[in-house]
Amino acid sequence: MPVLEEQYDIVVVGAGHAGCEAALAAARLGLETILFTVSIDSIALMPCNPNIGGSSKGHLVREIDALGGEMGKNIDRTFIQSKMLNKSKGPAVHSLRAQADKRDYSNSMRHVLEMTDHLTIRQAEVCKILTQEDQVTGVETYSGAIYHCKAVVLATGTYLKARCIYGDVSNATGPNGLQAANHLTDSLKQLGIEMFRFKTGTPARVDKRSIDFSKMEEQFGDDVITPFSFTTDPDSIQKEQVSCWLTYTNEKTHQIIRDNLDRSPLFSGMIEGTGPRYCPSIEDKVVKFADKNRHQVFIEPEGLYTNEMYLGGMSSSLPEDVQYAMYRTVPGLENVRIVRNAYAIEYDCINPRQLKPTLEFKKISGLYSGGQFNGSSGYEEAAAQGLVAGINAAMHVLNREELVLDRSQAYIGVLIDDLVTKENREPYRMMTSRAEYRLILRQDNADLRLSEIGYKIGLIDKDRYEHVLEKKRQIEEEIQRLEHTTIGANSQVQQLLEANGSTQLKSGSTLAELVRRPELSYEILAPIDKNRPQLAKDVVEQININMKYEGYIKRQMKQVEQFKKLESKKLAVDFDYSVVPSLRKEAIQKLNLYQPSSIGQASRISGVSPADISVLLVYLEQQRK
């Protein structure tokens, strides 16, 4: 019986945040790309929280943008509130977060995909990966159609054999009641891919008209909105914003939860998958943090043209009647009406240790994967991996050098390195504390760090790259000018220092020395700086940060040099570590299992000690001689 057969360069399976970035990257590099989704209406769906960014996640979005990805641009087009988090702390942990209009976000991303050359969107379920001699040759859909290709990117999100659960209700569906993908897992297992069963959850959506906001704390956006994308004109996005609201659970809420734990599938054993430690359900919080008498609940709008509100912080898999009872104990929610029940979702994903740092499967050439399918959580983590997987699938087809970002270059590098070198028995979530070089991996300098890479790959055009080079030149030149500009202790200078609570000068000082004072800044010193050039706000920001944190930055750069030395010491592929004398048994097992690409990567594998690394270094030196 004849079947449909078509030819593409790259197939992307799944059109969530990872799949969108992967497909756009491949198509923008000129490769004929087809993007499969179980539902066209689920493209760039936001099935859980209605926001992009946040602590550490904002860094990822900025890095995606600096490499030529789309997420930052899309949220700039569709946000309804924007806020820079952690402004009272140092710049290393400043993180941008924006509330999205969910429907608008999805529609906007879909439009970008539909208008992209070399990209085809197809609604169909991929059920089989086709290979020949450990090389991907194509995919097969549920209808039997064959799509031949040179590389495949798997970005299935939470759809593989998904089931949504609350109380004793279990529906074999993907998020938001969409169709699950039930056939691909068996094909992956036949290829020898190790699968995990993970779970995540989401809170109820409720009717805005049933909320009493007078009992809650109003949460406003920033007065001056900062864009995510370095290409967005800040003036173009200054607009009226909607409010979010803050309330709290209480002891009555917690007692209802405790009284019904036996009805929670999370505790009854009905849920098999492992959930995210850093994004627990409300029942998890009540059990694990029994000493806390309240937990925050953020009431967030799902969009401008809907009354649905998201109850951030109260995800749950408790039965429907318990959900109503517990939500109605929260101030402001006493008469709340649920639009969509909270639920947990279980799904199949892979053990990411099977991947190279390029996100290609070690044992199947041309097969890449990204997003929650890799055992991570979050839209931003997904998009970052999808972008890297899409770039590398394209590089594979074009026979060009693949992209690997290391831990000193980007949060994306930290994210992927953690996934492929560490034991991940729960959904991985990015946090600033995971990045050991976070002072130099700030969200504000992502363009300066990564635009050159985006340009070399071909996702950033020449004009944008030259703009970044000019920005870098202005920063460096102005810092040098400040270092060599001396001012005297005249009355104007002394008055300015006194007005800003700064110690007066006893003799001359450079402007650089004054900028470094905590209470002063480049802007404050403008009245006494006669030759100050007119510079853009983002240039001034970099001057302030680089000068105030100069000592810390230099110290971290020295640490990076040591890190690079270990990363540059490459290890053989498919090497048998049992031949290395004096290695501990656990180290041999872990090294044989993970097959690290470098000494640096080997040092980050759980179970490989500093002593084992010393043994490896001695062995490598002996082999070299």
C-alpha positions in Angstrom: 0.0 0.0 0.0 1.6 3.3 -1.0 2.5 5.8 1.7 3.4 9.5 1.7 7.1 10.1 1.5 8.8 13.5 1.7 12.4 14.8 2.1 13.6 17.5 4.5 16.9 18.4 5.9 15.7 18.6 9.5 12.7 17.3 11.4 11.7 18.9 14.7 9.2 16.9 16.8 7.2 19.1 19.1 6.3 22.8 18.9 6.6 24.0 22.4 9.3 26.5 23.5 12.2 24.2 22.6 10.7 23.1 19.3 10.0 26.6 18.2 13.6 27.8 18.8 15.0 24.6 17.2 12.9 24.9 14.1 13.6 28.7 13.7 17.3 28.2 14.1 17.5 25.5 11.5 15.2 27.2 9.0 17.0 30.6 9.4 20.2 28.9 8.5 18.7 27.9 5.2 17.8 24.3 5.9 14.5 22.8 4.8 12.8 22.1 8.2 9.5 20.6 9.1 8.0 21.1 12.6 5.6 18.5 13.9 3.0 19.2 16.6 0.0 17.1 17.8 -2.0 20.4 17.7 -1.3 23.5 15.7 -3.2 25.4 18.5 -0.5 24.3 21.0 2.4 26.1 19.3 4.4 27.9 22.0 1.7 27.0 24.5 2.2 28.2 28.1 0.3 25.4 29.9 1.5 26.5 33.4 2.7 29.9 34.6 1.8 33.0 32.5 5.2 34.6 32.6 8.7 34.5 31.0 11.9 35.1 32.9 12.5 35.4 36.6 15.5 34.6 38.7 18.2 33.0 36.5 15.5 32.3 33.8 15.8 35.9 32.7 19.5 35.3 32.1 18.6 32.4 29.8 16.1 34.5 27.8 18.7 37.2 27.3 21.3 34.6 26.2 18.8 33.1 23.8 18.3 36.5 22.3 22.1 37.3 22.1 22.5 34.1 20.1 19.8 34.9 17.7 16.8 33.2 19.2 13.2 34.4 19.3 11.8 34.1 22.9 13.0 37.6 24.1 11.5 39.3 21.0 8.2 37.4 21.4 7.7 38.3 25.1 8.6 42.0 24.3 5.7 41.9 21.8 3.2 40.3 24.1 3.9 41.2 27.8 1.3 42.8 30.0 3.5 43.5 33.0 7.3 43.7 33.4 9.5 43.7 36.5 13.2 43.5 37.2 13.7 41.2 40.2 16.3 41.4 42.9 17.1 45.1 42.3 18.2 45.5 45.9 20.9 42.9 45.4 24.0 42.9 43.2 23.8 42.9 39.3 24.8 39.2 39.1 21.3 38.2 40.3 19.2 40.9 38.7 16.6 39.0 36.6 13.9 40.4 34.3 10.5 38.8 34.5 7.4 39.6 32.4 3.8 38.5 32.6 2.6 37.3 29.2 -0.7 37.4 27.5 -0.7 33.7 27.0 -2.9 33.6 23.9 -1.1 36.5 22.3 2.3 34.9 23.1 1.3 31.7 21.4 -0.3 33.4 18.4 2.7 35.8 17.9 5.2 32.9 17.9 3.0 30.9 15.5 2.9 33.9 13.1 6.8 34.1 13.2 7.0 30.4 12.4 4.5 30.6 9.6 6.3 33.6 8.0 9.8 32.0 8.2 11.3 30.7 4.9 12.3 27.1 4.7 10.0 26.1 7.5 6.9 23.9 7.2 4.5 23.3 10.1 2.7 20.0 10.2 0.0 18.7 12.5 0.7 15.0 13.0 2.0 12.6 15.6 5.4 11.3 15.1 5.5 7.7 16.3 8.8 6.3 15.1 12.4 7.4 14.6 14.0 5.8 11.6 17.7 4.9 11.7 20.3 3.0 9.7 23.5 1.9 11.3 23.0 4.2 14.2 22.4 7.2 12.0 19.0 9.0 11.8 17.3 8.7 8.4 13.9 10.1 9.1 10.6 9.8 11.1 7.3 8.0 10.6 4.0 9.5 11.6 0.9 7.7 13.1 -0.7 7.7 9.6 2.3 5.8 8.2 3.8 8.8 6.3 7.6 8.8 6.0 9.7 12.0 6.3 13.3 11.4 5.3 15.9 13.8 6.8 19.5 14.2 7.8 18.8 15.2 11.5 16.0 15.1 14.0 15.4 17.3 17.0 13.1 15.8 19.7 11.3 18.4 21.7 8.3 16.5 23.0 7.8 18.5 26.2 5.4 16.9 28.6 3.4 15.0 25.9 4.9 11.5 25.8 2.5 9.1 27.3 1.2 12.0 29.4 -1.6 11.7 31.9 -3.2 14.5 33.9 -4.2 13.6 37.5 -6.1 15.1 40.4 -7.6 13.1 43.2 -8.6 9.7 41.7 -9.2 11.3 38.3 -6.6 10.3 35.7 -6.9 11.5 32.0 -4.6 10.2 29.3 -4.0 13.7 27.9 -1.3 16.2 27.5 -1.4 19.6 29.2 -4.7 21.6 29.1 -6.5 18.5 27.9 -4.6 18.4 24.6 -3.8 15.1 22.9 -1.0 13.1 24.3 1.7 11.5 22.2 1.4 7.8 23.0 3.5 6.0 20.4 7.0 7.5 20.3 8.3 6.1 23.6 8.3 2.5 22.3 10.3 3.5 19.3 12.9 5.3 21.5 13.2 2.3 23.8 13.8 0.1 20.8 16.7 2.3 19.9 18.2 1.6 23.4 17.3 5.1 24.9 16.8 5.1 28.6 13.6 6.7 29.7 12.5 8.4 32.9 9.0 9.1 34.2 8.8 12.6 35.6 5.9 14.8 36.8 5.1 18.4 37.2 2.0 20.3 38.2 0.0 23.4 37.8 -2.5 25.3 40.0 -6.1 26.1 39.2 -7.3 28.9 37.0 -10.0 30.9 38.6 -12.6 33.5 37.5 -11.4 37.0 38.1 -14.9 38.2 38.9 -15.0 35.9 42.0 -11.9 37.4 43.6 -11.9 40.0 46.3 -8.7 42.0 45.5 -9.2 44.4 48.5 -7.9 41.6 50.7 -4.7 41.3 48.7 -1.5 43.3 48.1 -1.3 44.8 44.7 1.9 44.1 42.7 2.9 46.6 40.1 5.3 46.5 37.2 8.4 48.7 36.8 7.9 52.4 36.1 10.5 52.1 33.3 10.2 48.9 31.4 13.4 47.0 30.4 13.1 44.9 27.2 14.3 41.3 27.1 15.6 41.5 23.5 18.7 43.6 22.8 17.0 44.5 19.5 13.9 46.0 21.1 13.8 49.8 21.3 13.0 50.5 25.0 10.9 53.5 24.1 8.6 51.3 21.9 7.5 49.1 24.9 6.7 51.7 27.6 3.0 51.1 28.1 0.3 50.8 30.7 0.6 47.5 32.6 -1.8 45.3 34.5 -1.3 44.4 38.1 -0.7 41.1 39.8 -1.7 40.4 43.4 -0.2 38.7 46.5 -2.1 36.8 49.2 -1.2 34.0 51.6 -2.3 30.6 52.7 -3.0 30.1 56.5 -3.3 27.4 59.1 -6.9 26.6 58.0 -5.6 26.0 54.4 -2.9 23.7 55.7 -5.3 21.8 58.0 -7.6 21.0 55.0 -4.6 19.8 53.0 -3.3 17.6 55.9 -6.7 16.2 56.5 -6.9 15.1 52.8 -3.4 13.8 52.1 -4.7 10.3 51.9 -6.7 11.5 48.9 -3.7 13.1 47.2 -2.3 10.9 44.3 1.1 12.4 45.2 1.0 10.6 48.5 -1.2 7.6 47.7 1.2 6.2 45.2 -1.0 6.8 42.2 1.6 9.2 40.8 4.8 7.3 39.8 6.8 10.2 38.4 9.4 12.3 40.2 8.4 16.0 40.7 10.5 19.1 40.7 12.1 19.8 44.1 12.2 23.6 43.5 8.7 24.0 42.3 6.7 21.8 44.8 2.9 21.5 45.0 1.1 23.1 47.9 0.6 19.7 49.6 4.4 19.1 49.3 5.0 22.5 50.9 2.7 21.8 53.8 4.3 18.5 54.5 8.0 19.4 54.0 7.8 22.9 55.6 5.5 22.1 58.5 7.0 24.9 60.6 5.7 27.6 58.2 2.2 28.9 59.0 1.7 30.5 55.6 2.9 30.4 51.9 2.7 33.1 49.3 0.1 32.9 46.6 0.5 35.2 43.5 -2.7 36.0 41.6 -1.6 36.5 38.0 -3.7 37.4 34.9 -3.6 35.0 32.0 -4.2 37.7 29.5 -5.9 41.0 28.6 -9.0 39.3 27.0 -9.8 36.7 29.6 -11.0 36.6 33.2 -8.8 33.5 34.0 -6.4 34.2 36.8 -3.4 31.9 37.7 -2.9 31.0 41.4 0.9 30.9 41.5 2.3 28.9 44.4 -0.7 26.6 44.8 -0.2 23.9 42.2 -1.9 20.7 43.4 -3.2 17.3 42.5 -5.8 17.1 45.3 -9.4 16.2 44.5 -11.7 18.8 43.0 -13.7 19.2 46.2 -10.6 19.7 48.3 -9.3 22.2 45.8 -12.4 24.3 46.3 -12.2 24.0 50.1 -8.5 24.9 50.4 -8.6 27.8 47.9 -11.6 29.3 49.7 -9.6 29.7 52.9 -7.2 32.1 51.3 -7.9 35.8 51.9 -9.6 37.2 48.8 -10.5 33.8 47.5 -13.4 33.1 49.9 -16.0 32.9 47.0 -13.6 31.9 44.2 -14.9 30.0 41.2 -12.6 27.5 39.5 -12.4 27.7 35.7 -9.8 24.9 35.3 -8.8 22.4 38.0 -5.3 22.2 39.3 -3.6 18.9 38.2 -0.4 17.0 38.1 1.0 15.7 34.8 3.1 12.7 34.3 5.2 12.2 31.2 8.1 10.2 29.7 11.5 11.9 29.2 15.0 10.7 28.8 18.0 10.3 31.1 20.1 13.2 29.7 23.4 11.5 30.5 22.9 9.8 27.1 23.6 13.2 25.4 26.8 14.9 24.3 27.2 18.6 25.3 25.9 19.4 21.8 22.6 17.7 22.8 23.1 14.9 20.2 22.6 11.4 21.4 25.9 9.7 22.0 24.9 6.5 20.2 22.6 7.8 17.4 24.2 10.3 15.0 22.0 13.1 13.9 19.4 12.7 16.7 19.2 15.7 19.0 16.9 16.6 21.8 15.9 19.6 23.9 13.5 20.9 26.6 11.5 19.0 29.2 12.1 15.9 27.2 15.7 16.2 28.5 14.5 16.1 32.1 14.4 19.9 32.7 11.5 22.1 33.8 10.5 25.6 32.6 9.8 27.4 29.4 13.2 29.2 29.4 15.3 26.1 30.1 13.4 24.4 27.2 13.9 27.3 24.8 17.6 27.5 25.5 18.1 23.8 24.9 15.9 23.9 21.8 18.0 26.7 20.3 21.3 24.8 20.9 19.8 21.5 19.6 18.5 23.3 16.5 21.8 25.0 15.8 23.7 21.8 16.2 21.3 19.8 14.1 21.9 22.4 11.4 25.7 22.3 11.9 25.6 18.5 11.6 23.8 18.8 8.3 26.1 21.6 7.0 29.2 19.7 8.2 30.2 22.7 10.3 31.7 22.9 13.8 28.9 22.3 16.4 28.2 24.7 19.3 29.2 23.9 22.8 28.9 26.7 25.4 30.9 26.0 28.5 30.1 27.1 32.1 32.2 30.2 31.9 30.4 31.5 28.8 26.7 31.3 29.6 24.0 30.1 31.9 23.0 27.9 28.9 26.4 26.3 29.2 25.7 25.6 32.9 22.3 24.2 32.2 23.4 21.8 29.5 26.6 20.8 31.4 24.5 20.0 34.5 22.1 17.9 32.5 24.7 15.8 30.8 27.2 15.3 33.7 25.1 15.1 36.8 22.6 12.6 38.2 19.2 14.0 37.4 16.4 12.1 39.2 14.0 15.0 39.1 13.1 17.9 36.7 16.1 20.2 36.5 15.5 23.9 37.2 18.0 26.7 36.5 19.1 28.8 39.5 21.7 31.6 39.8 23.4 29.5 42.6 24.2 26.8 40.0 26.4 29.3 38.0 29.8 29.5 39.7 30.9 32.4 37.4 27.6 34.3 37.8 29.3 37.7 38.3 30.6 37.6 34.7 27.5 35.8 33.4 25.1 38.7 34.1 21.9 39.1 32.1 22.9 42.7 31.3 26.0 41.7 29.3 24.6 38.7 27.4 25.0 40.5 24.1 28.6 41.3 24.8 29.3 37.7 25.7 27.4 35.8 23.0 26.7 38.0 20.0 29.9 37.1 18.3 28.9 33.4 18.5 25.5 34.2 17.1 27.0 36.1 14.3 29.5 33.3 13.4 26.7 30.8 13.4 24.6 33.0 11.1 21.6 33.9 13.3 22.7 37.5 13.9 23.2 39.9 11.0 26.2 42.1 10.4 24.5 45.3 11.4 23.5 43.9 14.8 26.9 42.5 15.4 28.6 45.8 14.5 26.3 47.6 16.9 27.5 45.3 19.7 31.2 45.9 18.7 30.6 49.6 18.8 29.0 49.3 22.3 32.0 47.3 23.5 34.4 50.0 22.1 32.5 52.8 23.8 32.5 51.0 27.2 36.3 50.3 27.0 37.2 53.8 25.8 35.1 55.5 28.5 36.5 53.4 31.3 40.0 54.3 30.1 39.1 58.0 30.0 37.7 57.9 33.6 40.9 56.1 34.7 43.1 58.9 33.3 40.9 62.0 34.2 41.9 63.7 37.4 39.8 66.3 39.2 40.9 68.5 42.1 39.3 69.1 45.5 37.5 72.3 44.4 34.3 73.5 46.0 32.0 72.1 43.3 33.4 68.7 43.7 33.2 68.8 47.5 29.6 70.0 47.4 28.6 67.1 45.1 30.3 64.6 47.3 28.7 66.0 50.5 25.3 66.1 48.9 25.6 62.3 48.1 26.9 61.3 51.5 30.4 60.7 50.2 33.7 61.5 52.0 35.3 64.8 50.7 38.6 64.8 48.9 41.8 65.8 50.6 43.7 65.9 47.3 43.1 65.2 43.6 41.3 62.0 42.5 40.5 60.2 39.2 36.9 60.0 38.1 37.3 56.2 38.1 38.1 56.2 41.8 35.0 58.2 42.6 32.8 56.0 40.4 33.9 53.0 42.4 32.6 54.5 45.6 29.3 52.6 46.5 27.3 55.8 47.1 28.4 57.4 43.8 27.9 56.5 40.1 28.8 57.6 36.6 25.6 59.5 36.3 25.9 61.3 39.7 29.3 62.6 38.7 28.1 64.1 35.5 28.1 67.8 36.8 31.8 67.6 37.6 32.8 65.7 34.4 33.3 68.3 31.8 34.3 66.0 28.9 31.6 63.4 29.5 30.4 62.0 26.2 26.7 61.3 25.4 26.3 57.6 25.9 23.3 55.2 25.7 21.8 53.9 28.9 23.0 50.3 28.4 26.6 51.6 27.8 26.5 53.6 31.1 25.1 50.5 32.9 28.1 48.5 31.8 30.6 51.2 32.8 29.1 51.4 36.3 29.1 47.6 36.8 32.5 47.0 35.4 34.1 49.7 37.5 32.4 49.0 40.8 33.0 45.2 40.6 36.4 45.4 38.9 38.3 43.5 41.6 35.7 40.7 41.9 35.5 40.4 38.1 39.3 40.1 37.8 39.3 37.4 40.5 36.6 35.5 38.7 38.4 35.8 35.4 41.4 34.1 37.0 39.1 31.3 38.1 37.8 31.0 34.6 41.4 30.6 33.3 41.9 27.6 35.5 38.6 26.2 34.5 39.5 26.6 30.8 42.8 24.7 31.3 40.8 21.6 32.6 38.3 22.0 29.8 41.1 22.0 27.2 42.4 18.7 28.3 40.3 16.4 26.1 39.5 12.8 26.8 39.1 10.0 24.2 35.7 8.9 23.1 34.5 5.4 24.1 37.5 5.0 26.4 37.8 2.2 28.9 38.8 3.8 32.2 39.5 0.5 33.9 43.0 0.6 32.2 43.9 3.7 34.2 45.9 2.6 37.3 44.8 3.7 40.8 41.4 5.0 39.7 38.7 4.1 42.3 36.0 1.6 41.2 33.2 4.1 41.5 35.1 6.6 39.4 35.8 3.9 36.7 32.0 3.1 36.7 30.9 6.7 36.4 33.6 7.7 33.8 32.7 4.6 31.7 29.0 5.5 32.0 29.3 9.2 31.1 32.3 9.2 28.8 33.2 12.8 29.5 34.7 14.9 26.7 37.3 16.7 28.9 39.0 16.6 32.3 36.8 19.5 33.3 33.6 17.7 32.6 35.0 14.6 34.3 35.6 16.6 37.5 31.9 17.6 37.7 30.6 14.0 37.6 29.1 12.8 40.8 31.3 10.1 42.3 34.5 11.3 40.6 36.8 12.8 43.3 39.6 15.4 43.1 42.0 12.5 43.7 40.6 10.7 40.7 41.1 13.7 38.6 44.8 13.9 39.7 45.2 10.3 38.7 43.7 11.0 35.3 46.0 14.0 34.8 49.0 12.0 35.6 47.8 9.2 33.2 47.2 11.7 30.4 50.7 13.2 30.8 52.3 9.7 30.7 50.4 8.9 27.5 51.5 12.2 26.0 55.1 11.4 26.7 
